Amino acid sequence: MALKGTKNIALSYQSMIGDQVAVYMSAQIPESGRSNSSKTIQDLDLYEANKAECREDMAAFDEMLFELEDQQTAIEETPEESEENQEEMN
């Protein structure tokens, strides 16, 4: 018998206007670094009235997600792969 599984990072955030949720954002980042994410507008009227603030929150969420993806894939790269990627970029 062997223990087998995967490690995932889960994100769950909300864009709040006052004490109300305007947008719900979530993401799963598996060890492979290939995430899946979603954003759901919870209250369309609240979102429309506060679109700029909600979009700032969504952009901050995306930036956090991208940073975690990059960290995850950097952990997986071997030194040889990293050197090969650098050579291809030059």
DRENTORKOL-3810 file (N, C-alpha, C; in nm, 4 decimals):
REM DRENTORKOL-3810
@n.u->0.0851; n.v->-0.1180; n.w->0.0000; ca.u->0.0000; ca.v->0.0000; ca.w->0.0000; c.u->0.0892; c.v->0.1237; c.w->0.0000
@n.u->0.0525; n.v->0.2242; n.w->-0.0803; ca.u->0.1312; ca.v->0.3468; ca.w->-0.0897; c.u->0.0395; c.v->0.4690; c.w->-0.0849
@n.u->0.0895; n.v->0.5714; n.w->-0.0247; ca.u->0.0177; ca.v->0.6982; ca.w->-0.0207; c.u->0.0439; c.v->0.7728; c.w->-0.1505
@n.u->-0.0611; n.v->0.8114; n.w->-0.2188; ca.u->-0.0463; ca.v->0.8799; ca.w->-0.3459; c.u->-0.1425; c.v->0.9974; c.w->-0.3489
@n.u->-0.0983; n.v->1.1085; n.w->-0.4038; ca.u->-0.1867; ca.v->1.2247; ca.w->-0.4124; c.u->-0.1156; c.v->1.3434; c.w->-0.4733
@n.u->-0.1807; n.v->1.4538; n.w->-0.4684; ca.u->-0.1243; ca.v->1.5778; ca.w->-0.5210; c.u->-0.1447; c.v->1.6889; c.w->-0.4195
@n.u->-0.0604; n.v->1.7885; n.w->-0.4317; ca.u->-0.0692; ca.v->1.9055; ca.w->-0.3455; c.u->-0.1232; c.v->2.0205; c.w->-0.4305
@n.u->-0.2242; n.v->2.0885; n.w->-0.3809; ca.u->-0.2828; ca.v->2.2023; ca.w->-0.4506; c.u->-0.2808; c.v->2.3244; c.w->-0.3601
@n.u->-0.2678; n.v->2.4398; n.w->-0.4217; ca.u->-0.2866; ca.v->2.5660; ca.w->-0.3513; c.u->-0.4248; c.v->2.6156; c.w->-0.3909
@n.u->-0.5049; n.v->2.6519; n.w->-0.2927; ca.u->-0.6394; ca.v->2.7010; ca.w->-0.3204; c.u->-0.6502; c.v->2.8473; c.w->-0.2772
@n.u->-0.7059; n.v->2.9280; n.w->-0.3663; ca.u->-0.7310; ca.v->3.0685; ca.w->-0.3363; c.u->-0.8811; c.v->3.0918; c.w->-0.3377
@n.u->-0.9282; n.v->3.1705; n.w->-0.2438; ca.u->-1.0696; ca.v->3.2069; ca.w->-0.2385; c.u->-1.0782; c.v->3.3496; c.w->-0.1854
@n.u->-1.1156; n.v->3.4421; n.w->-0.2738; ca.u->-1.1190; ca.v->3.5836; ca.w->-0.2388; c.u->-1.2498; c.v->3.6460; c.w->-0.2852
@n.u->-1.2852; n.v->3.7582; n.w->-0.2232; ca.u->-1.4042; ca.v->3.8316; ca.w->-0.2609; c.u->-1.3688; c.v->3.9788; c.w->-0.2786
@n.u->-1.4332; n.v->4.0422; n.w->-0.3752; ca.u->-1.4260; ca.v->4.1869; ca.w->-0.3894; c.u->-1.5435; c.v->4.2414; c.w->-0.3097
@n.u->-1.5100; n.v->4.3089; n.w->-0.2012; ca.u->-1.6123; ca.v->4.3584; ca.w->-0.1087; c.u->-1.6380; c.v->4.5068; c.w->-0.1306
@n.u->-1.7635; n.v->4.5426; n.w->-0.1335; ca.u->-1.8054; ca.v->4.6827; ca.w->-0.1336; c.u->-1.8838; c.v->4.6996; c.w->-0.0044
@n.u->-1.8208; n.v->4.7697; n.w->0.0898; ca.u->-1.8796; ca.v->4.7749; ca.w->0.2236; c.u->-1.8755; c.v->4.6346; c.w->0.2819
@n.u->-1.9909; n.v->4.5855; n.w->0.3246; ca.u->-1.9968; ca.v->4.4495; ca.w->0.3793; c.u->-2.0629; c.v->4.3515; c.w->0.2822
@n.u->-2.0743; n.v->4.3922; n.w->0.1541; ca.u->-2.1385; ca.v->4.3071; ca.w->0.0538; c.u->-2.0358; c.v->4.2544; c.w->-0.0462
@n.u->-2.0551; n.v->4.1286; n.w->-0.0870; ca.u->-1.9677; ca.v->4.0668; ca.w->-0.1865; c.u->-2.0172; c.v->4.1050; c.w->-0.3258
@n.u->-1.9283; n.v->4.1686; n.w->-0.4030; ca.u->-1.9623; ca.v->4.2031; ca.w->-0.5410; c.u->-1.9154; c.v->4.0940; c.w->-0.6369
@n.u->-1.7911; n.v->4.0459; n.w->-0.6157; ca.u->-1.7325; ca.v->3.9452; ca.w->-0.7038; c.u->-1.6627; c.v->3.8397; c.w->-0.6189
@n.u->-1.6843; n.v->3.7154; n.w->-0.6551; ca.u->-1.6174; ca.v->3.6028; ca.w->-0.5903; c.u->-1.5117; c.v->3.5512; c.w->-0.6867
@n.u->-1.3887; n.v->3.5300; n.w->-0.6351; ca.u->-1.2776; ca.v->3.4815; ca.w->-0.7175; c.u->-1.2165; c.v->3.3592; c.w->-0.6502
@n.u->-1.1900; n.v->3.2574; n.w->-0.7293; ca.u->-1.1262; ca.v->3.1385; ca.w->-0.6728; c.u->-1.0303; c.v->3.0794; c.w->-0.7752
@n.u->-0.9341; n.v->3.0036; n.w->-0.7237; ca.u->-0.8369; ca.v->2.9377; ca.w->-0.8105; c.u->-0.7803; c.v->2.8158; c.w->-0.7400
@n.u->-0.7429; n.v->2.7194; n.w->-0.8192; ca.u->-0.6718; ca.v->2.6004; ca.w->-0.7741; c.u->-0.5413; c.v->2.5944; c.w->-0.8518
@n.u->-0.4309; n.v->2.5789; n.w->-0.7800; ca.u->-0.3010; ca.v->2.5680; ca.w->-0.8460; c.u->-0.2391; c.v->2.4347; c.w->-0.8052
@n.u->-0.2389; n.v->2.3377; n.w->-0.8958; ca.u->-0.1763; ca.v->2.2087; ca.w->-0.8659; c.u->-0.0246; c.v->2.2196; c.w->-0.8732
@n.u->0.0421; n.v->2.1151; n.w->-0.8355; ca.u->0.1886; ca.v->2.1137; ca.w->-0.8382; c.u->0.2444; c.v->2.1450; c.w->-0.9761
@n.u->0.1703; n.v->2.1137; n.w->-1.0802; ca.u->0.2173; ca.v->2.1412; ca.w->-1.2162; c.u->0.2233; c.v->2.2904; c.w->-1.2453
@n.u->0.1547; n.v->2.3724; n.w->-1.1650; ca.u->0.1532; ca.v->2.5159; ca.w->-1.1865; c.u->0.0494; c.v->2.5617; c.w->-1.2870
@n.u->-0.0228; n.v->2.4696; n.w->-1.3464; ca.u->-0.1258; ca.v->2.5045; ca.w->-1.4449; c.u->-0.2589; c.v->2.5211; c.w->-1.3725
@n.u->-0.2915; n.v->2.6439; n.w->-1.3451; ca.u->-0.4066; ca.v->2.6718; ca.w->-1.2602; c.u->-0.5378; c.v->2.6706; c.w->-1.3367
@n.u->-0.6437; n.v->2.6655; n.w->-1.2600; ca.u->-0.7754; ca.v->2.6935; ca.w->-1.3145; c.u->-0.8371; c.v->2.7935; c.w->-1.2180
@n.u->-0.8997; n.v->2.8947; n.w->-1.2734; ca.u->-0.9550; ca.v->3.0005; ca.w->-1.1892; c.u->-1.0902; c.v->3.0438; c.w->-1.2421
@n.u->-1.1652; n.v->3.1085; n.w->-1.1538; ca.u->-1.2955; ca.v->3.1607; ca.w->-1.1949; c.u->-1.3264; c.v->3.2880; c.w->-1.1167
@n.u->-1.4054; n.v->3.3708; n.w->-1.1807; ca.u->-1.4566; ca.v->3.4923; ca.w->-1.1179; c.u->-1.6064; c.v->3.4941; c.w->-1.1429
@n.u->-1.6824; n.v->3.5191; n.w->-1.0387; ca.u->-1.8274; ca.v->3.5209; ca.w->-1.0501; c.u->-1.8806; c.v->3.6502; c.w->-0.9899
@n.u->-1.9552; n.v->3.7244; n.w->-1.0698; ca.u->-2.0189; ca.v->3.8454; ca.w->-1.0180; c.u->-2.1381; c.v->3.8007; c.w->-0.9343
@n.u->-2.1328; n.v->3.8319; n.w->-0.8064; ca.u->-2.2374; ca.v->3.7903; ca.w->-0.7136; c.u->-2.3568; c.v->3.8860; c.w->-0.7158
@n.u->-2.3274; n.v->4.0138; n.w->-0.7325; ca.u->-2.4320; ca.v->4.1160; ca.w->-0.7295; c.u->-2.4056; c.v->4.2110; c.w->-0.8462
@n.u->-2.4791; n.v->4.1934; n.w->-0.9546; ca.u->-2.4545; ca.v->4.2690; ca.w->-1.0768; c.u->-2.4722; c.v->4.4192; c.w->-1.0556
@n.u->-2.5753; n.v->4.4595; n.w->-0.9844; ca.u->-2.5977; ca.v->4.6029; ca.w->-0.9603; c.u->-2.4828; c.v->4.6624; c.w->-0.8798
@n.u->-2.4384; n.v->4.5911; n.w->-0.7773; ca.u->-2.3266; ca.v->4.6374; ca.w->-0.6951; c.u->-2.1988; c.v->4.6440; c.w->-0.7784
@n.u->-2.1768; n.v->4.5447; n.w->-0.8614; ca.u->-2.0602; ca.v->4.5431; ca.w->-0.9497; c.u->-2.0645; c.v->4.6614; c.w->-1.0462
@n.u->-2.1758; n.v->4.6816; n.w->-1.1124; ca.u->-2.1884; ca.v->4.7903; ca.w->-1.2095; c.u->-2.1661; c.v->4.9264; c.w->-1.1445
@n.u->-2.2140; n.v->4.9436; n.w->-1.0228; ca.u->-2.1990; ca.v->5.0716; ca.w->-0.9530; c.u->-2.0568; c.v->5.0935; c.w->-0.9022
@n.u->-1.9783; n.v->4.9862; n.w->-0.8930; ca.u->-1.8432; ca.v->4.9929; ca.w->-0.8375; c.u->-1.7430; c.v->4.9191; c.w->-0.9254
@n.u->-1.7629; n.v->4.9291; n.w->-1.0556; ca.u->-1.6846; ca.v->4.8514; ca.w->-1.1522; c.u->-1.5342; c.v->4.8756; c.w->-1.1393
@n.u->-1.4921; n.v->4.9995; n.w->-1.1222; ca.u->-1.3483; ca.v->5.0300; ca.w->-1.1146; c.u->-1.2844; c.v->4.9606; c.w->-0.9947
@n.u->-1.3485; n.v->4.9683; n.w->-0.8788; ca.u->-1.2950; ca.v->4.9048; ca.w->-0.7584; c.u->-1.2916; c.v->4.7530; c.w->-0.7733
@n.u->-1.3979; n.v->4.6962; n.w->-0.8289; ca.u->-1.4035; ca.v->4.5513; ca.w->-0.8489; c.u->-1.2941; c.v->4.5060; c.w->-0.9451
@n.u->-1.2728; n.v->4.5818; n.w->-1.0516; ca.u->-1.1693; ca.v->4.5449; ca.w->-1.1478; c.u->-1.0293; c.v->4.5564; c.w->-1.0875
@n.u->-1.0094; n.v->4.6533; n.w->-0.9981; ca.u->-0.8806; ca.v->4.6618; ca.w->-0.9280; c.u->-0.8584; c.v->4.5370; c.w->-0.8440
@n.u->-0.9631; n.v->4.4924; n.w->-0.7735; ca.u->-0.9528; ca.v->4.3704; ca.w->-0.6930; c.u->-0.9261; c.v->4.2488; c.w->-0.7810
@n.u->-0.9931; n.v->4.2413; n.w->-0.8958; ca.u->-0.9729; ca.v->4.1278; ca.w->-0.9863; c.u->-0.8307; c.v->4.1281; c.w->-1.0424
@n.u->-0.7787; n.v->4.2461; n.w->-1.0729; ca.u->-0.6409; ca.v->4.2554; ca.w->-1.1227; c.u->-0.5416; c.v->4.2140; c.w->-1.0145
@n.u->-0.5675; n.v->4.2535; n.w->-0.8904; ca.u->-0.4800; ca.v->4.2133; ca.w->-0.7792; c.u->-0.4851; c.v->4.0620; c.w->-0.7595
@n.u->-0.6034; n.v->4.0035; n.w->-0.7722; ca.u->-0.6184; ca.v->3.8586; ca.w->-0.7614; c.u->-0.5386; c.v->3.7889; c.w->-0.8718
@n.u->-0.5528; n.v->3.8379; n.w->-0.9968; ca.u->-0.4788; ca.v->3.7785; ca.w->-1.1085; c.u->-0.3282; c.v->3.7871; c.w->-1.0854
@n.u->-0.2808; n.v->3.9005; n.w->-1.0371; ca.u->-0.1372; ca.v->3.9180; ca.w->-1.0125; c.u->-0.0885; c.v->3.8182; c.w->-0.9070
@n.u->-0.1669; n.v->3.8015; n.w->-0.8008; ca.u->-0.1323; ca.v->3.7045; ca.w->-0.6971; c.u->-0.1297; c.v->3.5632; c.w->-0.7552
@n.u->-0.2274; n.v->3.5306; n.w->-0.8367; ca.u->-0.2345; ca.v->3.3989; ca.w->-0.8999; c.u->-0.1135; c.v->3.3749; c.w->-0.9897
@n.u->-0.0790; n.v->3.4739; n.w->-1.0722; ca.u->0.0360; ca.v->3.4588; ca.w->-1.1626; c.u->0.1648; c.v->3.4382; c.w->-1.0839
@n.u->0.1797; n.v->3.5117; n.w->-0.9748; ca.u->0.3001; ca.v->3.4986; ca.w->-0.8925; c.u->0.3102; c.v->3.3585; c.w->-0.8330
@n.u->0.1982; n.v->3.3061; n.w->-0.7836; ca.u->0.1984; ca.v->3.1707; ca.w->-0.7276; c.u->0.2236; c.v->3.0655; c.w->-0.8347
@n.u->0.1662; n.v->3.0849; n.w->-0.9536; ca.u->0.1931; ca.v->2.9921; ca.w->-1.0645; c.u->0.3420; c.v->2.9903; c.w->-1.0966
@n.u->0.4019; n.v->3.1099; n.w->-1.1050; ca.u->0.5440; ca.v->3.1196; ca.w->-1.1371; c.u->0.6298; c.v->3.0536; c.w->-1.0298
@n.u->0.5931; n.v->3.0725; n.w->-0.9041; ca.u->0.6672; ca.v->3.0079; ca.w->-0.7955; c.u->0.6560; c.v->2.8570; c.w->-0.8058
@n.u->0.5381; n.v->2.8083; n.w->-0.8357; ca.u->0.5134; ca.v->2.6649; ca.w->-0.8442; c.u->0.5938; c.v->2.6028; c.w->-0.9582
@n.u->0.5940; n.v->2.6681; n.w->-1.0745; ca.u->0.6671; ca.v->2.6107; ca.w->-1.1873; c.u->0.8177; c.v->2.6254; c.w->-1.1681
@n.u->0.8640; n.v->2.7282; n.w->-1.0970; ca.u->1.0071; ca.v->2.7454; ca.w->-1.0699; c.u->1.0575; c.v->2.6338; c.w->-0.9796
@n.u->0.9753; n.v->2.5873; n.w->-0.8883; ca.u->1.0122; ca.v->2.4773; ca.w->-0.7983; c.u->1.0343; c.v->2.3498; c.w->-0.8788
@n.u->0.9515; n.v->2.3303; n.w->-0.9816; ca.u->0.9581; ca.v->2.2079; ca.w->-1.0611; c.u->1.0739; c.v->2.2046; c.w->-1.1591
@n.u->1.1198; n.v->2.3220; n.w->-1.2051; ca.u->1.2257; ca.v->2.3248; ca.w->-1.3057; c.u->1.3574; c.v->2.2764; c.w->-1.2477
@n.u->1.4241; n.v->2.1955; n.w->-1.3240; ca.u->1.5585; ca.v->2.1533; ca.w->-1.2859; c.u->1.6558; c.v->2.2607; c.w->-1.3316
@n.u->1.7773; n.v->2.2643; n.w->-1.2801; ca.u->1.8743; ca.v->2.3637; ca.w->-1.3270; c.u->1.8989; c.v->2.3557; c.w->-1.4779
@n.u->1.8998; n.v->2.2344; n.w->-1.5355; ca.u->1.9210; ca.v->2.2202; ca.w->-1.6787; c.u->1.8063; c.v->2.2829; c.w->-1.7574
@n.u->1.6821; n.v->2.2596; n.w->-1.7120; ca.u->1.5669; ca.v->2.3166; ca.w->-1.7801; c.u->1.5721; c.v->2.4684; c.w->-1.7740
@n.u->1.6093; n.v->2.5217; n.w->-1.6609; ca.u->1.6170; ca.v->2.6655; ca.w->-1.6448; c.u->1.7202; c.v->2.7253; c.w->-1.7401
@n.u->1.8357; n.v->2.6598; n.w->-1.7533; ca.u->1.9390; ca.v->2.7071; ca.w->-1.8456; c.u->1.8911; c.v->2.6989; c.w->-1.9899
@n.u->1.8216; n.v->2.5904; n.w->-2.0261; ca.u->1.7702; ca.v->2.5747; ca.w->-2.1615; c.u->1.6697; c.v->2.6841; c.w->-2.1936
@n.u->1.5815; n.v->2.7148; n.w->-2.0979; ca.u->1.4819; ca.v->2.8194; ca.w->-2.1198; c.u->1.5482; c.v->2.9547; c.w->-2.1400
@n.u->1.6544; n.v->2.9821; n.w->-2.0639; ca.u->1.7265; ca.v->3.1081; ca.w->-2.0787; c.u->1.7915; c.v->3.1170; c.w->-2.2164
@n.u->1.8505; n.v->3.0068; n.w->-2.2625; ca.u->1.9147; ca.v->3.0051; ca.w->-2.3935; c.u->1.8129; c.v->3.0281; c.w->-2.5046
@n.u->1.6949; n.v->2.9698; n.w->-2.4931; ca.u->1.5914; ca.v->2.9864; ca.w->-2.5942; c.u->1.5432; c.v->3.1310; c.w->-2.6008
@n.u->1.5414; n.v->3.1992; n.w->-2.4865; ca.u->1.4945; ca.v->3.3369; ca.w->-2.4816; c.u->1.5970; c.v->3.4325; c.w->-2.5423
@n.u->1.7242; n.v->3.3953; n.w->-2.5404; ca.u->1.8290; ca.v->3.4842; ca.w->-2.5928; c.u->1.8423; c.v->3.4715; c.w->-2.7379
END
